[in-house]
Amino acid sequence: MKKILFATILLFSLSARAQFFEQEMNYVNVGYGLGLGYGRILNAYQAYDGYDFGGFGPVSLSYERGITDNIGIGAAIGFSTYGATWSQYLYDYKYRWTTLSIMVRGAYHFNVRNDQFDPYIGAGIGFLKYSYKWESNEPGFNEDAYNVDFGTPLGYQIFAGARYMFTDNLGAYLEVGYGLAVANAGLTLAID
């Protein structure tokens, strides 16, 4: 634990002068997050024989451009997938839950007296697609009976976050909120 704390303090104490959020700067975030709990729901079948559960994501890629020194607009793409296979009564079953989001988003960045720290809040709206697929070799198994319809593919996100720039062009970010992920973190690249 002391090693982790020391490494964290070391990273945040790098003395390279970095840019905080400003007009006409471009920011690219690449991250990984905690989903909305679909993995826990889908993991409920683990009592079956040969149950094998796996997943990936949510991963995210976002872009933001400073319109003013406080306001940025951009876009974000997110993806996650979870699934499992198992056997029951001599039959094999398989399901897969996949989510894709493509959002246009905006953020308000707060002025702070630290050139390396950039706290912000924001919202997004756009495309949010859930797909859920069941398969089985059980005679008479009706895959259509297990279809999930979420209606319109319109989605939204609300978030709060912060960036910490280690150098003029490289930093880390953390966001929490509602959308494809309840929290995600990763690297930030700032480009003039």
C-alpha positions as CSV (number, residue, x, y, z in Angstrom):
1,M,0.0,0.0,0.0
2,K,2.9,2.4,0.8
3,K,4.4,1.7,-2.6
4,I,1.1,2.6,-4.4
5,L,0.8,5.8,-2.3
6,F,4.4,6.7,-3.1
7,A,3.9,6.1,-6.8
8,T,0.8,8.2,-6.9
9,I,2.4,11.1,-5.1
10,L,5.4,10.9,-7.5
11,L,3.2,11.0,-10.6
12,F,1.3,14.0,-9.3
13,S,4.4,15.9,-8.3
14,L,6.1,15.9,-11.7
15,S,7.1,19.4,-12.2
16,A,6.6,19.7,-16.0
17,R,4.5,22.7,-16.8
18,A,1.3,21.4,-18.4
19,Q,-1.7,23.3,-19.9
20,F,-5.0,23.2,-18.2
21,F,-8.2,23.4,-20.3
22,E,-8.1,26.3,-22.8
23,Q,-9.7,27.5,-26.0
24,E,-8.6,25.9,-29.3
25,M,-6.9,23.0,-27.5
26,N,-7.9,19.4,-28.4
27,Y,-8.1,16.6,-25.9
28,V,-8.3,12.9,-26.6
29,N,-9.2,10.4,-23.8
30,V,-8.7,6.7,-23.9
31,G,-10.0,4.7,-21.0
32,Y,-11.6,1.7,-19.3
33,G,-14.4,1.7,-16.8
34,L,-16.9,0.1,-14.5
35,G,-20.1,-0.8,-16.3
36,L,-23.7,-0.4,-15.1
37,G,-23.8,-3.9,-13.5
38,Y,-24.8,-6.0,-16.5
39,G,-22.0,-8.4,-15.8
40,R,-23.3,-9.1,-12.3
41,I,-26.8,-9.7,-13.7
42,L,-25.5,-12.1,-16.4
43,N,-23.3,-13.9,-13.9
44,A,-26.4,-15.1,-12.1
45,Y,-26.4,-18.3,-14.1
46,Q,-23.0,-19.5,-12.7
47,A,-24.7,-22.5,-10.9
48,Y,-25.0,-24.4,-14.2
49,D,-22.6,-27.0,-15.3
50,G,-19.6,-25.8,-17.3
51,Y,-20.6,-22.2,-16.8
52,D,-18.0,-19.9,-18.4
53,F,-18.6,-16.2,-18.0
54,G,-16.5,-13.5,-19.6
55,G,-16.6,-9.9,-20.7
56,F,-14.8,-6.9,-22.0
57,G,-15.3,-3.2,-21.3
58,P,-16.6,-0.7,-21.1
59,V,-13.8,0.9,-23.1
60,S,-14.1,4.5,-24.2
61,L,-12.6,6.9,-26.6
62,S,-13.5,10.6,-26.5
63,Y,-12.5,13.8,-28.2
64,E,-13.0,17.4,-26.9
65,R,-12.1,20.8,-28.3
66,G,-12.0,23.9,-26.2
67,I,-14.5,26.4,-27.6
68,T,-13.8,28.9,-24.8
69,D,-11.5,28.6,-21.8
70,N,-14.4,27.0,-19.9
71,I,-16.5,25.2,-22.5
72,G,-15.6,22.2,-24.6
73,I,-17.6,20.1,-27.1
74,G,-16.8,16.8,-28.7
75,A,-17.8,13.2,-29.1
76,A,-17.4,9.9,-27.3
77,I,-17.6,6.2,-28.3
78,G,-18.0,3.4,-25.8
79,F,-18.2,-0.4,-26.1
80,S,-18.8,-3.3,-23.8
81,T,-19.7,-7.0,-24.2
82,Y,-20.5,-9.8,-21.7
83,G,-21.5,-13.3,-22.2
84,A,-21.5,-16.9,-21.1
85,T,-21.8,-20.5,-22.1
86,W,-23.1,-23.4,-20.1
87,S,-24.8,-26.8,-20.2
88,Q,-28.1,-27.9,-18.6
89,Y,-30.0,-31.2,-19.1
90,L,-27.6,-32.3,-22.0
91,Y,-28.2,-29.0,-23.9
92,D,-25.8,-26.1,-24.5
93,Y,-26.7,-22.5,-24.0
94,K,-25.0,-19.3,-24.9
95,Y,-25.8,-15.6,-24.5
96,R,-24.1,-12.3,-25.3
97,W,-24.9,-8.8,-24.1
98,T,-23.3,-6.0,-26.1
99,T,-23.6,-2.2,-25.7
100,L,-22.4,0.5,-28.1
101,S,-22.7,4.2,-27.5
102,I,-21.8,7.1,-29.8
103,M,-22.5,10.5,-28.1
104,V,-22.1,14.2,-28.8
105,R,-21.1,15.9,-25.5
106,G,-20.3,19.1,-23.9
107,A,-18.5,20.1,-20.7
108,Y,-18.0,23.1,-18.5
109,H,-14.4,23.3,-17.1
110,F,-13.9,25.1,-13.8
111,N,-11.1,27.6,-13.4
112,V,-8.6,26.5,-10.7
113,R,-5.2,27.9,-9.7
114,N,-3.4,24.8,-10.7
115,D,-2.2,24.6,-14.4
116,Q,-2.1,20.8,-14.2
117,F,-5.6,20.1,-12.7
118,D,-8.8,20.4,-14.8
119,P,-12.1,19.6,-13.1
120,Y,-15.3,19.6,-15.2
121,I,-18.9,18.5,-15.5
122,G,-20.9,17.7,-18.6
123,A,-23.6,15.9,-20.5
124,G,-24.0,14.1,-23.8
125,I,-26.7,12.8,-26.1
126,G,-26.7,10.3,-29.0
127,F,-26.9,6.7,-30.1
128,L,-27.1,3.9,-27.5
129,K,-27.6,0.4,-28.8
130,Y,-28.1,-2.7,-26.6
131,S,-28.1,-6.1,-28.2
132,Y,-28.9,-9.3,-26.4
133,K,-28.6,-12.7,-28.1
134,W,-29.4,-16.2,-26.8
135,E,-28.5,-19.5,-28.6
136,S,-29.1,-23.1,-27.7
137,N,-29.2,-26.6,-29.3
138,E,-32.3,-27.5,-27.2
139,P,-35.1,-28.7,-29.5
140,G,-37.8,-26.1,-29.9
141,F,-35.6,-23.4,-28.3
142,N,-37.1,-20.1,-29.5
143,E,-34.4,-17.4,-29.6
144,D,-37.0,-14.7,-30.5
145,A,-38.7,-15.3,-27.1
146,Y,-35.6,-14.0,-25.4
147,N,-35.2,-10.8,-27.4
148,V,-35.0,-7.7,-25.4
149,D,-36.4,-4.5,-26.9
150,F,-35.3,-1.2,-25.4
151,G,-37.2,1.0,-27.8
152,T,-35.5,4.0,-29.2
153,P,-31.7,3.9,-29.6
154,L,-31.5,7.4,-28.1
155,G,-29.2,7.6,-25.1
156,Y,-27.7,10.2,-22.8
157,Q,-24.9,10.6,-20.3
158,I,-24.2,12.9,-17.4
159,F,-20.7,13.1,-15.9
160,A,-18.2,14.8,-13.7
161,G,-14.5,14.4,-14.1
162,A,-11.0,15.7,-13.8
163,R,-7.8,15.6,-15.7
164,Y,-4.3,15.9,-14.3
165,M,-1.6,16.7,-16.8
166,F,1.8,15.2,-16.1
167,T,3.4,17.0,-19.1
168,D,2.3,19.6,-21.6
169,N,0.7,16.8,-23.7
170,L,0.1,13.8,-21.5
171,G,-2.1,13.3,-18.5
172,A,-4.7,11.1,-16.8
173,Y,-8.4,11.5,-16.4
174,L,-11.2,10.1,-14.2
175,E,-14.9,10.5,-14.9
176,V,-18.0,9.3,-12.9
177,G,-21.7,9.6,-13.8
178,Y,-24.4,7.8,-15.8
179,G,-23.9,6.5,-19.3
180,L,-22.2,3.4,-20.6
181,A,-20.0,3.4,-17.5
182,V,-20.5,4.6,-13.9
183,A,-16.8,5.4,-13.8
184,N,-13.9,5.3,-16.2
185,A,-10.3,6.3,-16.1
186,G,-7.4,6.5,-18.5
187,L,-5.0,8.6,-20.4
188,T,-5.4,12.1,-21.9
189,L,-3.5,13.5,-24.9
190,A,-3.6,17.3,-25.3
191,I,-2.9,18.6,-28.9
192,D,-2.5,22.2,-29.9
